Amino acid sequence: MPMFMDVHENLPEGATAADVAHAHEADLATQSAHGVKYVKYWVDEKERKVFCLVEAPSAEAAEAVHREAHGLVADRIFEVVEGS
């Protein structure tokens, strides 16, 4: 299955890593309806950025999970290939 890295470039002012963890839990609860598997995410609170690694049939499917789960869609989504 293709793998994607999505980038949320401007979290809402005051958003914390705990807020992102709650949003991620909502993603996990929603993902199976779209054939998606969110694998891991990283948060940079200082720069207000989040990066999500996701296995999905398409970038659109990955975006649909975020939209349905919490409404915070990514600013950019890149298809990636895992390296060593």
Biopython code that builds the backbone (N, CA, C, O; Angstrom):
import numpy as np
from Bio.PDB.StructureBuilder import StructureBuilder

atoms = [
    (1, "MET", "N", (0.849, -1.172, 0.000)),
    (1, "MET", "CA", (0.000, 0.000, 0.000)),
    (1, "MET", "C", (0.898, 1.240, 0.000)),
    (1, "MET", "O", (1.934, 1.240, 0.666)),
    (2, "PRO", "N", (0.531, 2.281, -0.722)),
    (2, "PRO", "CA", (1.333, 3.511, -0.724)),
    (2, "PRO", "C", (1.436, 4.118, 0.678)),
    (2, "PRO", "O", (0.562, 3.926, 1.523)),
    (3, "MET", "N", (2.513, 4.846, 0.896)),
    (3, "MET", "CA", (2.752, 5.517, 2.160)),
    (3, "MET", "C", (2.865, 7.019, 1.897)),
    (3, "MET", "O", (3.445, 7.445, 0.898)),
    (4, "PHE", "N", (2.306, 7.804, 2.804)),
    (4, "PHE", "CA", (2.295, 9.257, 2.655)),
    (4, "PHE", "C", (2.769, 9.923, 3.941)),
    (4, "PHE", "O", (2.576, 9.400, 5.039)),
    (5, "MET", "N", (3.393, 11.085, 3.784)),
    (5, "MET", "CA", (3.733, 11.947, 4.908)),
    (5, "MET", "C", (2.925, 13.217, 4.708)),
    (5, "MET", "O", (3.066, 13.911, 3.701)),
    (6, "ASP", "N", (2.074, 13.511, 5.688)),
    (6, "ASP", "CA", (1.355, 14.771, 5.569)),
    (6, "ASP", "C", (1.928, 15.781, 6.543)),
    (6, "ASP", "O", (2.472, 15.428, 7.590)),
    (7, "VAL", "N", (1.792, 17.048, 6.174)),
    (7, "VAL", "CA", (2.380, 18.139, 6.943)),
    (7, "VAL", "C", (1.285, 19.149, 7.277)),
    (7, "VAL", "O", (0.622, 19.694, 6.395)),
    (8, "HIS", "N", (1.121, 19.376, 8.564)),
    (8, "HIS", "CA", (0.233, 20.428, 9.052)),
    (8, "HIS", "C", (1.164, 21.574, 9.434)),
    (8, "HIS", "O", (1.889, 21.484, 10.425)),
    (9, "GLU", "N", (1.145, 22.642, 8.658)),
    (9, "GLU", "CA", (2.162, 23.683, 8.808)),
    (9, "GLU", "C", (1.833, 24.758, 9.828)),
    (9, "GLU", "O", (2.737, 25.463, 10.276)),
    (10, "ASN", "N", (0.586, 24.909, 10.207)),
    (10, "ASN", "CA", (0.223, 25.966, 11.146)),
    (10, "ASN", "C", (-0.868, 25.484, 12.092)),
    (10, "ASN", "O", (-2.054, 25.713, 11.855)),
    (11, "LEU", "N", (-0.457, 24.816, 13.163)),
    (11, "LEU", "CA", (-1.435, 24.417, 14.166)),
    (11, "LEU", "C", (-2.096, 25.657, 14.752)),
    (11, "LEU", "O", (-1.509, 26.739, 14.744)),
    (12, "PRO", "N", (-3.307, 25.504, 15.258)),
    (12, "PRO", "CA", (-3.948, 26.647, 15.921)),
    (12, "PRO", "C", (-3.076, 27.169, 17.066)),
    (12, "PRO", "O", (-2.411, 26.388, 17.748)),
    (13, "GLU", "N", (-3.078, 28.449, 17.270)),
    (13, "GLU", "CA", (-2.321, 29.081, 18.355)),
    (13, "GLU", "C", (-2.680, 28.409, 19.671)),
    (13, "GLU", "O", (-3.860, 28.242, 19.980)),
    (14, "GLY", "N", (-1.672, 28.022, 20.451)),
    (14, "GLY", "CA", (-1.880, 27.403, 21.751)),
    (14, "GLY", "C", (-2.073, 25.896, 21.718)),
    (14, "GLY", "O", (-2.189, 25.274, 22.774)),
    (15, "ALA", "N", (-2.112, 25.288, 20.526)),
    (15, "ALA", "CA", (-2.263, 23.832, 20.436)),
    (15, "ALA", "C", (-1.035, 23.160, 21.029)),
    (15, "ALA", "O", (0.091, 23.622, 20.844)),
    (16, "THR", "N", (-1.263, 22.071, 21.739)),
    (16, "THR", "CA", (-0.177, 21.354, 22.413)),
    (16, "THR", "C", (-0.027, 19.948, 21.836)),
    (16, "THR", "O", (-0.858, 19.485, 21.055)),
    (17, "ALA", "N", (1.048, 19.289, 22.238)),
    (17, "ALA", "CA", (1.249, 17.895, 21.835)),
    (17, "ALA", "C", (0.098, 17.032, 22.350)),
    (17, "ALA", "O", (-0.285, 16.067, 21.688)),
    (18, "ALA", "N", (-0.455, 17.356, 23.503)),
    (18, "ALA", "CA", (-1.606, 16.609, 24.034)),
    (18, "ALA", "C", (-2.820, 16.783, 23.125)),
    (18, "ALA", "O", (-3.563, 15.828, 22.899)),
    (19, "ASP", "N", (-3.031, 17.985, 22.603)),
    (19, "ASP", "CA", (-4.131, 18.221, 21.666)),
    (19, "ASP", "C", (-3.956, 17.370, 20.410)),
    (19, "ASP", "O", (-4.918, 16.797, 19.899)),
    (20, "VAL", "N", (-2.726, 17.294, 19.923)),
    (20, "VAL", "CA", (-2.439, 16.485, 18.736)),
    (20, "VAL", "C", (-2.671, 15.012, 19.042)),
    (20, "VAL", "O", (-3.183, 14.283, 18.193)),
    (21, "ALA", "N", (-2.309, 14.567, 20.225)),
    (21, "ALA", "CA", (-2.540, 13.175, 20.610)),
    (21, "ALA", "C", (-4.034, 12.845, 20.580)),
    (21, "ALA", "O", (-4.421, 11.760, 20.146)),
    (22, "HIS", "N", (-4.864, 13.768, 21.035)),
    (22, "HIS", "CA", (-6.320, 13.553, 21.000)),
    (22, "HIS", "C", (-6.821, 13.484, 19.559)),
    (22, "HIS", "O", (-7.661, 12.647, 19.228)),
    (23, "ALA", "N", (-6.306, 14.365, 18.708)),
    (23, "ALA", "CA", (-6.691, 14.336, 17.291)),
    (23, "ALA", "C", (-6.252, 13.018, 16.655)),
    (23, "ALA", "O", (-6.982, 12.444, 15.847)),
    (24, "HIS", "N", (-5.061, 12.539, 17.017)),
    (24, "HIS", "CA", (-4.561, 11.274, 16.479)),
    (24, "HIS", "C", (-5.466, 10.114, 16.901)),
    (24, "HIS", "O", (-5.740, 9.216, 16.104)),
    (25, "GLU", "N", (-5.922, 10.133, 18.135)),
    (25, "GLU", "CA", (-6.849, 9.090, 18.603)),
    (25, "GLU", "C", (-8.123, 9.106, 17.760)),
    (25, "GLU", "O", (-8.662, 8.049, 17.434)),
    (26, "ALA", "N", (-8.601, 10.283, 17.407)),
    (26, "ALA", "CA", (-9.788, 10.390, 16.548)),
    (26, "ALA", "C", (-9.486, 9.823, 15.159)),
    (26, "ALA", "O", (-10.341, 9.176, 14.553)),
    (27, "ASP", "N", (-8.263, 10.066, 14.650)),
    (27, "ASP", "CA", (-7.856, 9.477, 13.366)),
    (27, "ASP", "C", (-7.908, 7.957, 13.436)),
    (27, "ASP", "O", (-8.430, 7.306, 12.531)),
    (28, "LEU", "N", (-7.368, 7.397, 14.508)),
    (28, "LEU", "CA", (-7.331, 5.943, 14.661)),
    (28, "LEU", "C", (-8.741, 5.355, 14.716)),
    (28, "LEU", "O", (-8.980, 4.256, 14.217)),
    (29, "ALA", "N", (-9.666, 6.085, 15.320)),
    (29, "ALA", "CA", (-11.038, 5.610, 15.413)),
    (29, "ALA", "C", (-11.769, 5.687, 14.079)),
    (29, "ALA", "O", (-12.776, 5.007, 13.885)),
    (30, "THR", "N", (-11.274, 6.503, 13.166)),
    (30, "THR", "CA", (-11.943, 6.769, 11.891)),
    (30, "THR", "C", (-11.279, 6.052, 10.714)),
    (30, "THR", "O", (-11.937, 5.802, 9.704)),
    (31, "GLN", "N", (-10.006, 5.719, 10.820)),
    (31, "GLN", "CA", (-9.195, 5.289, 9.678)),
    (31, "GLN", "C", (-9.727, 4.061, 8.940)),
    (31, "GLN", "O", (-9.671, 4.029, 7.710)),
    (32, "SER", "N", (-10.232, 3.066, 9.632)),
    (32, "SER", "CA", (-10.618, 1.822, 8.960)),
    (32, "SER", "C", (-11.741, 2.027, 7.952)),
    (32, "SER", "O", (-11.822, 1.283, 6.975)),
    (33, "ALA", "N", (-12.592, 2.992, 8.156)),
    (33, "ALA", "CA", (-13.678, 3.267, 7.220)),
    (33, "ALA", "C", (-13.161, 3.727, 5.863)),
    (33, "ALA", "O", (-13.885, 3.686, 4.868)),
    (34, "HIS", "N", (-11.896, 4.169, 5.827)),
    (34, "HIS", "CA", (-11.309, 4.686, 4.592)),
    (34, "HIS", "C", (-10.160, 3.808, 4.081)),
    (34, "HIS", "O", (-9.491, 4.174, 3.115)),
    (35, "GLY", "N", (-9.925, 2.653, 4.721)),
    (35, "GLY", "CA", (-8.842, 1.770, 4.302)),
    (35, "GLY", "C", (-7.469, 2.357, 4.555)),
    (35, "GLY", "O", (-6.536, 2.124, 3.786)),
    (36, "VAL", "N", (-7.343, 3.116, 5.629)),
    (36, "VAL", "CA", (-6.141, 3.889, 5.954)),
    (36, "VAL", "C", (-5.569, 3.391, 7.276)),
    (36, "VAL", "O", (-6.307, 2.914, 8.139)),
    (37, "LYS", "N", (-4.247, 3.504, 7.430)),
    (37, "LYS", "CA", (-3.600, 3.170, 8.698)),
    (37, "LYS", "C", (-2.601, 4.274, 9.044)),
    (37, "LYS", "O", (-1.549, 4.389, 8.416)),
    (38, "TYR", "N", (-2.939, 5.084, 10.048)),
    (38, "TYR", "CA", (-1.991, 6.095, 10.530)),
    (38, "TYR", "C", (-0.928, 5.373, 11.351)),
    (38, "TYR", "O", (-1.251, 4.666, 12.305)),
    (39, "VAL", "N", (0.340, 5.552, 10.981)),
    (39, "VAL", "CA", (1.444, 4.781, 11.534)),
    (39, "VAL", "C", (2.111, 5.503, 12.694)),
    (39, "VAL", "O", (2.340, 4.906, 13.746)),
    (40, "LYS", "N", (2.425, 6.779, 12.514)),
    (40, "LYS", "CA", (3.194, 7.533, 13.500)),
    (40, "LYS", "C", (3.017, 9.007, 13.203)),
    (40, "LYS", "O", (2.691, 9.384, 12.077)),
    (41, "TYR", "N", (3.231, 9.841, 14.207)),
    (41, "TYR", "CA", (3.200, 11.285, 13.973)),
    (41, "TYR", "C", (4.263, 11.954, 14.844)),
    (41, "TYR", "O", (4.707, 11.400, 15.849)),
    (42, "TRP", "N", (4.655, 13.151, 14.432)),
    (42, "TRP", "CA", (5.633, 13.956, 15.153)),
    (42, "TRP", "C", (5.073, 15.355, 15.313)),
    (42, "TRP", "O", (4.387, 15.864, 14.426)),
    (43, "VAL", "N", (5.367, 15.979, 16.451)),
    (43, "VAL", "CA", (4.865, 17.323, 16.748)),
    (43, "VAL", "C", (6.039, 18.241, 17.039)),
    (43, "VAL", "O", (6.964, 17.867, 17.760)),
    (44, "ASP", "N", (6.000, 19.443, 16.478)),
    (44, "ASP", "CA", (6.928, 20.513, 16.820)),
    (44, "ASP", "C", (6.071, 21.649, 17.372)),
    (44, "ASP", "O", (5.575, 22.488, 16.620)),
    (45, "GLU", "N", (5.902, 21.665, 18.710)),
    (45, "GLU", "CA", (5.043, 22.681, 19.329)),
    (45, "GLU", "C", (5.547, 24.093, 19.062)),
    (45, "GLU", "O", (4.758, 24.997, 18.789)),
    (46, "LYS", "N", (6.858, 24.280, 19.140)),
    (46, "LYS", "CA", (7.436, 25.609, 18.972)),
    (46, "LYS", "C", (7.109, 26.182, 17.593)),
    (46, "LYS", "O", (6.735, 27.348, 17.473)),
    (47, "GLU", "N", (7.252, 25.360, 16.560)),
    (47, "GLU", "CA", (6.993, 25.824, 15.190)),
    (47, "GLU", "C", (5.538, 25.596, 14.759)),
    (47, "GLU", "O", (5.142, 25.970, 13.655)),
    (48, "ARG", "N", (4.737, 24.968, 15.663)),
    (48, "ARG", "CA", (3.317, 24.691, 15.396)),
    (48, "ARG", "C", (3.133, 23.834, 14.153)),
    (48, "ARG", "O", (2.315, 24.148, 13.288)),
    (49, "LYS", "N", (3.905, 22.738, 14.068)),
    (49, "LYS", "CA", (3.836, 21.835, 12.920)),
    (49, "LYS", "C", (3.626, 20.397, 13.397)),
    (49, "LYS", "O", (4.068, 20.006, 14.478)),
    (50, "VAL", "N", (2.928, 19.619, 12.544)),
    (50, "VAL", "CA", (2.723, 18.197, 12.802)),
    (50, "VAL", "C", (2.999, 17.455, 11.503)),
    (50, "VAL", "O", (2.653, 17.921, 10.418)),
    (51, "PHE", "N", (3.629, 16.289, 11.632)),
    (51, "PHE", "CA", (3.940, 15.430, 10.490)),
    (51, "PHE", "C", (3.317, 14.066, 10.785)),
    (51, "PHE", "O", (3.546, 13.494, 11.851)),
    (52, "CYS", "N", (2.529, 13.545, 9.842)),
    (52, "CYS", "CA", (1.862, 12.252, 10.032)),
    (52, "CYS", "C", (2.302, 11.281, 8.948)),
    (52, "CYS", "O", (2.284, 11.610, 7.762)),
    (53, "LEU", "N", (2.693, 10.093, 9.360)),
    (53, "LEU", "CA", (3.035, 9.028, 8.425)),
    (53, "LEU", "C", (1.833, 8.092, 8.342)),
    (53, "LEU", "O", (1.324, 7.627, 9.362)),
    (54, "VAL", "N", (1.385, 7.822, 7.114)),
    (54, "VAL", "CA", (0.143, 7.077, 6.934)),
    (54, "VAL", "C", (0.227, 6.147, 5.734)),
    (54, "VAL", "O", (0.741, 6.521, 4.680)),
    (55, "GLU", "N", (-0.282, 4.933, 5.903)),
    (55, "GLU", "CA", (-0.464, 4.021, 4.789)),
    (55, "GLU", "C", (-1.893, 4.223, 4.303)),
    (55, "GLU", "O", (-2.836, 4.145, 5.091)),
    (56, "ALA", "N", (-2.056, 4.482, 3.009)),
    (56, "ALA", "CA", (-3.388, 4.774, 2.481)),
    (56, "ALA", "C", (-3.452, 4.433, 1.001)),
    (56, "ALA", "O", (-2.435, 4.474, 0.308)),
    (57, "PRO", "N", (-4.627, 4.100, 0.519)),
    (57, "PRO", "CA", (-4.757, 3.830, -0.912)),
    (57, "PRO", "C", (-4.515, 5.076, -1.765)),
    (57, "PRO", "O", (-4.167, 4.970, -2.941)),
    (58, "SER", "N", (-4.702, 6.264, -1.164)),
    (58, "SER", "CA", (-4.481, 7.524, -1.879)),
    (58, "SER", "C", (-4.321, 8.654, -0.874)),
    (58, "SER", "O", (-4.694, 8.523, 0.291)),
    (59, "ALA", "N", (-3.764, 9.760, -1.338)),
    (59, "ALA", "CA", (-3.658, 10.947, -0.487)),
    (59, "ALA", "C", (-5.049, 11.432, -0.093)),
    (59, "ALA", "O", (-5.251, 11.921, 1.018)),
    (60, "GLU", "N", (-5.997, 11.297, -1.000)),
    (60, "GLU", "CA", (-7.368, 11.740, -0.722)),
    (60, "GLU", "C", (-8.002, 10.941, 0.415)),
    (60, "GLU", "O", (-8.744, 11.490, 1.230)),
    (61, "ALA", "N", (-7.704, 9.644, 0.465)),
    (61, "ALA", "CA", (-8.233, 8.812, 1.550)),
    (61, "ALA", "C", (-7.641, 9.239, 2.895)),
    (61, "ALA", "O", (-8.352, 9.309, 3.898)),
    (62, "ALA", "N", (-6.347, 9.520, 2.909)),
    (62, "ALA", "CA", (-5.704, 9.987, 4.138)),
    (62, "ALA", "C", (-6.311, 11.312, 4.587)),
    (62, "ALA", "O", (-6.569, 11.513, 5.774)),
    (63, "GLU", "N", (-6.535, 12.205, 3.647)),
    (63, "GLU", "CA", (-7.126, 13.508, 3.962)),
    (63, "GLU", "C", (-8.554, 13.352, 4.489)),
    (63, "GLU", "O", (-8.968, 14.081, 5.390)),
    (64, "ALA", "N", (-9.302, 12.404, 3.929)),
    (64, "ALA", "CA", (-10.683, 12.181, 4.361)),
    (64, "ALA", "C", (-10.745, 11.791, 5.835)),
    (64, "ALA", "O", (-11.663, 12.193, 6.550)),
    (65, "VAL", "N", (-9.769, 11.008, 6.289)),
    (65, "VAL", "CA", (-9.749, 10.620, 7.705)),
    (65, "VAL", "C", (-9.596, 11.851, 8.587)),
    (65, "VAL", "O", (-10.361, 12.024, 9.536)),
    (66, "HIS", "N", (-8.625, 12.707, 8.293)),
    (66, "HIS", "CA", (-8.438, 13.927, 9.095)),
    (66, "HIS", "C", (-9.695, 14.796, 9.068)),
    (66, "HIS", "O", (-10.130, 15.307, 10.100)),
    (67, "ARG", "N", (-10.267, 14.955, 7.888)),
    (67, "ARG", "CA", (-11.448, 15.810, 7.757)),
    (67, "ARG", "C", (-12.596, 15.279, 8.607)),
    (67, "ARG", "O", (-13.251, 16.033, 9.326)),
    (68, "GLU", "N", (-12.831, 13.976, 8.517)),
    (68, "GLU", "CA", (-13.937, 13.373, 9.262)),
    (68, "GLU", "C", (-13.652, 13.308, 10.759)),
    (68, "GLU", "O", (-14.549, 13.545, 11.569)),
    (69, "ALA", "N", (-12.420, 12.993, 11.134)),
    (69, "ALA", "CA", (-12.083, 12.777, 12.544)),
    (69, "ALA", "C", (-12.072, 14.065, 13.360)),
    (69, "ALA", "O", (-12.560, 14.095, 14.489)),
    (70, "HIS", "N", (-11.504, 15.143, 12.775)),
    (70, "HIS", "CA", (-11.354, 16.364, 13.577)),
    (70, "HIS", "C", (-11.317, 17.649, 12.765)),
    (70, "HIS", "O", (-11.305, 18.739, 13.338)),
    (71, "GLY", "N", (-11.300, 17.543, 11.460)),
    (71, "GLY", "CA", (-11.359, 18.740, 10.621)),
    (71, "GLY", "C", (-10.035, 19.420, 10.345)),
    (71, "GLY", "O", (-9.995, 20.387, 9.585)),
    (72, "LEU", "N", (-8.954, 18.949, 10.935)),
    (72, "LEU", "CA", (-7.643, 19.573, 10.733)),
    (72, "LEU", "C", (-6.910, 18.869, 9.598)),
    (72, "LEU", "O", (-6.102, 17.971, 9.833)),
    (73, "VAL", "N", (-7.194, 19.281, 8.375)),
    (73, "VAL", "CA", (-6.566, 18.632, 7.225)),
    (73, "VAL", "C", (-5.141, 19.150, 7.037)),
    (73, "VAL", "O", (-4.809, 20.262, 7.450)),
    (74, "ALA", "N", (-4.326, 18.343, 6.422)),
    (74, "ALA", "CA", (-2.924, 18.687, 6.187)),
    (74, "ALA", "C", (-2.813, 19.786, 5.131)),
    (74, "ALA", "O", (-3.659, 19.910, 4.246)),
    (75, "ASP", "N", (-1.758, 20.571, 5.249)),
    (75, "ASP", "CA", (-1.471, 21.595, 4.243)),
    (75, "ASP", "C", (-0.829, 20.981, 3.011)),
    (75, "ASP", "O", (-1.042, 21.439, 1.888)),
    (76, "ARG", "N", (-0.032, 19.925, 3.238)),
    (76, "ARG", "CA", (0.636, 19.241, 2.116)),
    (76, "ARG", "C", (0.704, 17.751, 2.430)),
    (76, "ARG", "O", (0.810, 17.343, 3.586)),
    (77, "ILE", "N", (0.640, 16.947, 1.362)),
    (77, "ILE", "CA", (0.764, 15.500, 1.505)),
    (77, "ILE", "C", (1.741, 15.023, 0.426)),
    (77, "ILE", "O", (1.609, 15.353, -0.752)),
    (78, "PHE", "N", (2.726, 14.234, 0.870)),
    (78, "PHE", "CA", (3.748, 13.711, -0.041)),
    (78, "PHE", "C", (3.707, 12.194, -0.027)),
    (78, "PHE", "O", (3.634, 11.585, 1.040)),
    (79, "GLU", "N", (3.752, 11.578, -1.203)),
    (79, "GLU", "CA", (3.914, 10.129, -1.238)),
    (79, "GLU", "C", (5.393, 9.852, -0.976)),
    (79, "GLU", "O", (6.263, 10.478, -1.581)),
    (80, "VAL", "N", (5.673, 8.914, -0.074)),
    (80, "VAL", "CA", (7.059, 8.619, 0.315)),
    (80, "VAL", "C", (7.343, 7.134, 0.202)),
    (80, "VAL", "O", (6.429, 6.309, 0.192)),
    (81, "VAL", "N", (8.618, 6.809, 0.118)),
    (81, "VAL", "CA", (9.088, 5.434, 0.105)),
    (81, "VAL", "C", (10.076, 5.296, 1.256)),
    (81, "VAL", "O", (10.980, 6.118, 1.409)),
    (82, "GLU", "N", (9.900, 4.255, 2.065)),
    (82, "GLU", "CA", (10.761, 4.057, 3.222)),
    (82, "GLU", "C", (12.166, 3.670, 2.791)),
    (82, "GLU", "O", (12.348, 2.833, 1.907)),
    (83, "GLY", "N", (13.142, 4.279, 3.414)),
    (83, "GLY", "CA", (14.541, 3.955, 3.181)),
    (83, "GLY", "C", (15.133, 3.329, 4.432)),
    (83, "GLY", "O", (14.439, 3.143, 5.432)),
    (84, "SER", "N", (16.419, 3.006, 4.372)),
    (84, "SER", "CA", (17.058, 2.399, 5.535)),
    (84, "SER", "C", (17.781, 3.428, 6.365)),
    (84, "SER", "O", (18.378, 3.088, 7.387)),
]
sb = StructureBuilder()
sb.init_structure("model")
sb.init_model(0)
sb.init_chain("A")
sb.init_seg("    ")
for serial, (resi, resn, name, xyz) in enumerate(atoms, 1):
    if name == "N":
        sb.init_residue(resn, " ", resi, " ")
    sb.init_atom(name, np.array(xyz, "f"), 0.0, 1.0, " ", f" {name:<3s}", serial, name[0])
structure = sb.get_structure()
